[in-house]
Amino acid sequence: MILDGVMAEATAAFERLPILEDAEIMRNILYSGMWQRFEQAVIRRQEKGK
């Protein structure tokens, strides 16, 4: 899936950044939050299609 590749690149780039403050919050957004939003969008799209 294209999204997998894009997210892998985004997280790899993020991990190379010298971020010290709020790094855990950013990781939560990248590793979990983005997928939750994606899944919600898929569900909404499926419900519209019914």
PyMOL Python script that loads the backbone (N, CA, C, O; Angstrom):
from pymol import cmd

cmd.read_pdbstr("""\
ATOM      1  N   MET A   1       0.849  -1.164   0.000  1.00  0.00           N
ATOM      2  CA  MET A   1       0.000   0.000   0.000  1.00  0.00           C
ATOM      3  C   MET A   1       0.904   1.239   0.000  1.00  0.00           C
ATOM      4  O   MET A   1       1.941   1.257   0.663  1.00  0.00           O
ATOM      5  N   ILE A   2       0.518   2.233  -0.721  1.00  0.00           N
ATOM      6  CA  ILE A   2       1.294   3.461  -0.823  1.00  0.00           C
ATOM      7  C   ILE A   2       1.429   4.143   0.536  1.00  0.00           C
ATOM      8  O   ILE A   2       2.493   4.659   0.874  1.00  0.00           O
ATOM      9  N   LEU A   3       0.352   4.142   1.309  1.00  0.00           N
ATOM     10  CA  LEU A   3       0.391   4.802   2.616  1.00  0.00           C
ATOM     11  C   LEU A   3       1.446   4.187   3.523  1.00  0.00           C
ATOM     12  O   LEU A   3       2.094   4.902   4.288  1.00  0.00           O
ATOM     13  N   ASP A   4       1.626   2.885   3.450  1.00  0.00           N
ATOM     14  CA  ASP A   4       2.664   2.234   4.260  1.00  0.00           C
ATOM     15  C   ASP A   4       4.037   2.814   3.958  1.00  0.00           C
ATOM     16  O   ASP A   4       4.808   3.119   4.868  1.00  0.00           O
ATOM     17  N   GLY A   5       4.330   2.960   2.685  1.00  0.00           N
ATOM     18  CA  GLY A   5       5.630   3.495   2.280  1.00  0.00           C
ATOM     19  C   GLY A   5       5.830   4.931   2.718  1.00  0.00           C
ATOM     20  O   GLY A   5       6.901   5.302   3.199  1.00  0.00           O
ATOM     21  N   VAL A   6       4.802   5.728   2.550  1.00  0.00           N
ATOM     22  CA  VAL A   6       4.883   7.136   2.950  1.00  0.00           C
ATOM     23  C   VAL A   6       5.076   7.253   4.458  1.00  0.00           C
ATOM     24  O   VAL A   6       5.901   8.041   4.922  1.00  0.00           O
ATOM     25  N   MET A   7       4.321   6.473   5.220  1.00  0.00           N
ATOM     26  CA  MET A   7       4.454   6.528   6.679  1.00  0.00           C
ATOM     27  C   MET A   7       5.819   6.015   7.124  1.00  0.00           C
ATOM     28  O   MET A   7       6.395   6.542   8.076  1.00  0.00           O
ATOM     29  N   ALA A   8       6.338   5.005   6.456  1.00  0.00           N
ATOM     30  CA  ALA A   8       7.674   4.494   6.797  1.00  0.00           C
ATOM     31  C   ALA A   8       8.729   5.572   6.558  1.00  0.00           C
ATOM     32  O   ALA A   8       9.632   5.753   7.374  1.00  0.00           O
ATOM     33  N   GLU A   9       8.615   6.282   5.446  1.00  0.00           N
ATOM     34  CA  GLU A   9       9.564   7.363   5.164  1.00  0.00           C
ATOM     35  C   GLU A   9       9.428   8.495   6.179  1.00  0.00           C
ATOM     36  O   GLU A   9      10.428   9.041   6.644  1.00  0.00           O
ATOM     37  N   ALA A  10       8.193   8.843   6.520  1.00  0.00           N
ATOM     38  CA  ALA A  10       7.965   9.929   7.479  1.00  0.00           C
ATOM     39  C   ALA A  10       8.527   9.582   8.856  1.00  0.00           C
ATOM     40  O   ALA A  10       9.169  10.414   9.497  1.00  0.00           O
ATOM     41  N   THR A  11       8.286   8.367   9.302  1.00  0.00           N
ATOM     42  CA  THR A  11       8.778   7.989  10.628  1.00  0.00           C
ATOM     43  C   THR A  11      10.303   7.860  10.630  1.00  0.00           C
ATOM     44  O   THR A  11      10.948   8.214  11.617  1.00  0.00           O
ATOM     45  N   ALA A  12      10.880   7.364   9.551  1.00  0.00           N
ATOM     46  CA  ALA A  12      12.339   7.265   9.479  1.00  0.00           C
ATOM     47  C   ALA A  12      12.967   8.656   9.506  1.00  0.00           C
ATOM     48  O   ALA A  12      13.967   8.875  10.190  1.00  0.00           O
ATOM     49  N   ALA A  13      12.385   9.587   8.767  1.00  0.00           N
ATOM     50  CA  ALA A  13      12.896  10.960   8.771  1.00  0.00           C
ATOM     51  C   ALA A  13      12.750  11.586  10.152  1.00  0.00           C
ATOM     52  O   ALA A  13      13.657  12.266  10.633  1.00  0.00           O
ATOM     53  N   PHE A  14      11.606  11.353  10.787  1.00  0.00           N
ATOM     54  CA  PHE A  14      11.384  11.891  12.129  1.00  0.00           C
ATOM     55  C   PHE A  14      12.437  11.374  13.102  1.00  0.00           C
ATOM     56  O   PHE A  14      12.980  12.143  13.896  1.00  0.00           O
ATOM     57  N   GLU A  15      12.728  10.081  13.046  1.00  0.00           N
ATOM     58  CA  GLU A  15      13.674   9.480  13.986  1.00  0.00           C
ATOM     59  C   GLU A  15      15.085  10.032  13.802  1.00  0.00           C
ATOM     60  O   GLU A  15      15.892   9.966  14.729  1.00  0.00           O
ATOM     61  N   ARG A  16      15.398  10.569  12.642  1.00  0.00           N
ATOM     62  CA  ARG A  16      16.716  11.163  12.420  1.00  0.00           C
ATOM     63  C   ARG A  16      16.818  12.589  12.958  1.00  0.00           C
ATOM     64  O   ARG A  16      17.920  13.117  13.106  1.00  0.00           O
ATOM     65  N   LEU A  17      15.680  13.215  13.250  1.00  0.00           N
ATOM     66  CA  LEU A  17      15.687  14.587  13.758  1.00  0.00           C
ATOM     67  C   LEU A  17      16.179  14.635  15.201  1.00  0.00           C
ATOM     68  O   LEU A  17      15.924  13.714  15.978  1.00  0.00           O
ATOM     69  N   PRO A  18      16.882  15.705  15.559  1.00  0.00           N
ATOM     70  CA  PRO A  18      17.375  15.828  16.938  1.00  0.00           C
ATOM     71  C   PRO A  18      16.318  16.432  17.872  1.00  0.00           C
ATOM     72  O   PRO A  18      16.573  17.435  18.538  1.00  0.00           O
ATOM     73  N   ILE A  19      15.161  15.829  17.916  1.00  0.00           N
ATOM     74  CA  ILE A  19      14.071  16.340  18.738  1.00  0.00           C
ATOM     75  C   ILE A  19      14.194  15.750  20.144  1.00  0.00           C
ATOM     76  O   ILE A  19      14.257  14.534  20.322  1.00  0.00           O
ATOM     77  N   LEU A  20      14.225  16.624  21.114  1.00  0.00           N
ATOM     78  CA  LEU A  20      14.298  16.178  22.502  1.00  0.00           C
ATOM     79  C   LEU A  20      12.992  16.464  23.234  1.00  0.00           C
ATOM     80  O   LEU A  20      12.538  15.659  24.047  1.00  0.00           O
ATOM     81  N   GLU A  21      12.403  17.596  22.945  1.00  0.00           N
ATOM     82  CA  GLU A  21      11.185  18.014  23.634  1.00  0.00           C
ATOM     83  C   GLU A  21       9.968  17.491  22.870  1.00  0.00           C
ATOM     84  O   GLU A  21       9.887  17.641  21.651  1.00  0.00           O
ATOM     85  N   ASP A  22       9.041  16.892  23.573  1.00  0.00           N
ATOM     86  CA  ASP A  22       7.783  16.391  23.015  1.00  0.00           C
ATOM     87  C   ASP A  22       7.963  15.288  21.971  1.00  0.00           C
ATOM     88  O   ASP A  22       7.076  15.070  21.146  1.00  0.00           O
ATOM     89  N   ALA A  23       9.090  14.599  21.998  1.00  0.00           N
ATOM     90  CA  ALA A  23       9.337  13.530  21.027  1.00  0.00           C
ATOM     91  C   ALA A  23       8.326  12.395  21.184  1.00  0.00           C
ATOM     92  O   ALA A  23       7.887  11.824  20.185  1.00  0.00           O
ATOM     93  N   GLU A  24       7.950  12.061  22.410  1.00  0.00           N
ATOM     94  CA  GLU A  24       7.000  10.964  22.625  1.00  0.00           C
ATOM     95  C   GLU A  24       5.618  11.307  22.068  1.00  0.00           C
ATOM     96  O   GLU A  24       4.930  10.437  21.533  1.00  0.00           O
ATOM     97  N   ILE A  25       5.215  12.555  22.190  1.00  0.00           N
ATOM     98  CA  ILE A  25       3.929  12.979  21.626  1.00  0.00           C
ATOM     99  C   ILE A  25       3.969  12.844  20.113  1.00  0.00           C
ATOM    100  O   ILE A  25       3.027  12.339  19.502  1.00  0.00           O
ATOM    101  N   MET A  26       5.060  13.296  19.511  1.00  0.00           N
ATOM    102  CA  MET A  26       5.196  13.195  18.052  1.00  0.00           C
ATOM    103  C   MET A  26       5.202  11.736  17.604  1.00  0.00           C
ATOM    104  O   MET A  26       4.595  11.401  16.587  1.00  0.00           O
ATOM    105  N   ARG A  27       5.878  10.870  18.347  1.00  0.00           N
ATOM    106  CA  ARG A  27       5.884   9.441  17.998  1.00  0.00           C
ATOM    107  C   ARG A  27       4.470   8.854  18.081  1.00  0.00           C
ATOM    108  O   ARG A  27       4.068   8.055  17.236  1.00  0.00           O
ATOM    109  N   ASN A  28       3.739   9.257  19.093  1.00  0.00           N
ATOM    110  CA  ASN A  28       2.373   8.778  19.239  1.00  0.00           C
ATOM    111  C   ASN A  28       1.545   9.168  18.020  1.00  0.00           C
ATOM    112  O   ASN A  28       0.786   8.352  17.497  1.00  0.00           O
ATOM    113  N   ILE A  29       1.684  10.386  17.576  1.00  0.00           N
ATOM    114  CA  ILE A  29       0.947  10.852  16.402  1.00  0.00           C
ATOM    115  C   ILE A  29       1.361  10.073  15.164  1.00  0.00           C
ATOM    116  O   ILE A  29       0.508   9.608  14.408  1.00  0.00           O
ATOM    117  N   LEU A  30       2.665   9.926  14.951  1.00  0.00           N
ATOM    118  CA  LEU A  30       3.151   9.242  13.748  1.00  0.00           C
ATOM    119  C   LEU A  30       2.837   7.749  13.742  1.00  0.00           C
ATOM    120  O   LEU A  30       2.399   7.207  12.728  1.00  0.00           O
ATOM    121  N   TYR A  31       3.059   7.097  14.861  1.00  0.00           N
ATOM    122  CA  TYR A  31       2.935   5.645  14.877  1.00  0.00           C
ATOM    123  C   TYR A  31       1.523   5.151  15.154  1.00  0.00           C
ATOM    124  O   TYR A  31       1.171   4.039  14.758  1.00  0.00           O
ATOM    125  N   SER A  32       0.724   5.943  15.813  1.00  0.00           N
ATOM    126  CA  SER A  32      -0.606   5.474  16.178  1.00  0.00           C
ATOM    127  C   SER A  32      -1.708   6.378  15.633  1.00  0.00           C
ATOM    128  O   SER A  32      -2.659   5.909  15.008  1.00  0.00           O
ATOM    129  N   GLY A  33      -1.570   7.656  15.875  1.00  0.00           N
ATOM    130  CA  GLY A  33      -2.628   8.597  15.511  1.00  0.00           C
ATOM    131  C   GLY A  33      -2.965   8.625  14.034  1.00  0.00           C
ATOM    132  O   GLY A  33      -4.134   8.704  13.658  1.00  0.00           O
ATOM    133  N   MET A  34      -1.937   8.560  13.196  1.00  0.00           N
ATOM    134  CA  MET A  34      -2.191   8.595  11.749  1.00  0.00           C
ATOM    135  C   MET A  34      -2.991   7.372  11.306  1.00  0.00           C
ATOM    136  O   MET A  34      -3.893   7.499  10.478  1.00  0.00           O
ATOM    137  N   TRP A  35      -2.680   6.201  11.838  1.00  0.00           N
ATOM    138  CA  TRP A  35      -3.393   4.991  11.455  1.00  0.00           C
ATOM    139  C   TRP A  35      -4.826   5.008  11.974  1.00  0.00           C
ATOM    140  O   TRP A  35      -5.735   4.522  11.301  1.00  0.00           O
ATOM    141  N   GLN A  36      -5.030   5.556  13.148  1.00  0.00           N
ATOM    142  CA  GLN A  36      -6.393   5.663  13.667  1.00  0.00           C
ATOM    143  C   GLN A  36      -7.237   6.549  12.769  1.00  0.00           C
ATOM    144  O   GLN A  36      -8.379   6.208  12.460  1.00  0.00           O
ATOM    145  N   ARG A  37      -6.691   7.680  12.345  1.00  0.00           N
ATOM    146  CA  ARG A  37      -7.424   8.586  11.452  1.00  0.00           C
ATOM    147  C   ARG A  37      -7.697   7.905  10.108  1.00  0.00           C
ATOM    148  O   ARG A  37      -8.776   8.069   9.539  1.00  0.00           O
ATOM    149  N   PHE A  38      -6.731   7.150   9.605  1.00  0.00           N
ATOM    150  CA  PHE A  38      -6.903   6.441   8.345  1.00  0.00           C
ATOM    151  C   PHE A  38      -8.038   5.423   8.465  1.00  0.00           C
ATOM    152  O   PHE A  38      -8.897   5.343   7.587  1.00  0.00           O
ATOM    153  N   GLU A  39      -8.041   4.657   9.535  1.00  0.00           N
ATOM    154  CA  GLU A  39      -9.084   3.651   9.737  1.00  0.00           C
ATOM    155  C   GLU A  39     -10.465   4.295   9.860  1.00  0.00           C
ATOM    156  O   GLU A  39     -11.446   3.762   9.342  1.00  0.00           O
ATOM    157  N   GLN A  40     -10.546   5.431  10.539  1.00  0.00           N
ATOM    158  CA  GLN A  40     -11.817   6.155  10.648  1.00  0.00           C
ATOM    159  C   GLN A  40     -12.301   6.600   9.276  1.00  0.00           C
ATOM    160  O   GLN A  40     -13.490   6.502   8.973  1.00  0.00           O
ATOM    161  N   ALA A  41     -11.396   7.084   8.455  1.00  0.00           N
ATOM    162  CA  ALA A  41     -11.760   7.528   7.107  1.00  0.00           C
ATOM    163  C   ALA A  41     -12.257   6.355   6.261  1.00  0.00           C
ATOM    164  O   ALA A  41     -13.211   6.496   5.497  1.00  0.00           O
ATOM    165  N   VAL A  42     -11.613   5.207   6.399  1.00  0.00           N
ATOM    166  CA  VAL A  42     -12.039   4.018   5.655  1.00  0.00           C
ATOM    167  C   VAL A  42     -13.448   3.613   6.075  1.00  0.00           C
ATOM    168  O   VAL A  42     -14.285   3.307   5.226  1.00  0.00           O
ATOM    169  N   ILE A  43     -13.710   3.610   7.369  1.00  0.00           N
ATOM    170  CA  ILE A  43     -15.037   3.237   7.872  1.00  0.00           C
ATOM    171  C   ILE A  43     -16.094   4.201   7.362  1.00  0.00           C
ATOM    172  O   ILE A  43     -17.159   3.778   6.911  1.00  0.00           O
ATOM    173  N   ARG A  44     -15.803   5.510   7.432  1.00  0.00           N
ATOM    174  CA  ARG A  44     -16.765   6.511   6.928  1.00  0.00           C
ATOM    175  C   ARG A  44     -17.034   6.314   5.451  1.00  0.00           C
ATOM    176  O   ARG A  44     -18.178   6.415   5.008  1.00  0.00           O
ATOM    177  N   ARG A  45     -15.993   6.032   4.685  1.00  0.00           N
ATOM    178  CA  ARG A  45     -16.143   5.834   3.243  1.00  0.00           C
ATOM    179  C   ARG A  45     -16.986   4.587   2.960  1.00  0.00           C
ATOM    180  O   ARG A  45     -17.813   4.588   2.048  1.00  0.00           O
ATOM    181  N   GLN A  46     -16.775   3.533   3.740  1.00  0.00           N
ATOM    182  CA  GLN A  46     -17.558   2.316   3.559  1.00  0.00           C
ATOM    183  C   GLN A  46     -19.019   2.542   3.908  1.00  0.00           C
ATOM    184  O   GLN A  46     -19.908   2.027   3.229  1.00  0.00           O
ATOM    185  N   GLU A  47     -19.272   3.301   4.955  1.00  0.00           N
ATOM    186  CA  GLU A  47     -20.649   3.582   5.357  1.00  0.00           C
ATOM    187  C   GLU A  47     -21.368   4.430   4.317  1.00  0.00           C
ATOM    188  O   GLU A  47     -22.567   4.252   4.100  1.00  0.00           O
ATOM    189  N   LYS A  48     -20.662   5.341   3.677  1.00  0.00           N
ATOM    190  CA  LYS A  48     -21.259   6.156   2.610  1.00  0.00           C
ATOM    191  C   LYS A  48     -21.620   5.294   1.408  1.00  0.00           C
ATOM    192  O   LYS A  48     -22.606   5.561   0.720  1.00  0.00           O
ATOM    193  N   GLY A  49     -20.824   4.263   1.157  1.00  0.00           N
ATOM    194  CA  GLY A  49     -21.022   3.411   0.002  1.00  0.00           C
ATOM    195  C   GLY A  49     -22.185   2.442   0.153  1.00  0.00           C
ATOM    196  O   GLY A  49     -22.598   1.824  -0.828  1.00  0.00           O
ATOM    197  N   LYS A  50     -22.717   2.298   1.353  1.00  0.00           N
ATOM    198  CA  LYS A  50     -23.800   1.331   1.583  1.00  0.00           C
ATOM    199  C   LYS A  50     -25.102   1.835   1.046  1.00  0.00           C
ATOM    200  O   LYS A  50     -26.120   1.151   1.152  1.00  0.00           O
TER     201      LYS A  50
END
""", "prot")
cmd.dss("prot")
cmd.show_as("cartoon", "prot")
cmd.util.cbc("prot")
cmd.orient("prot")
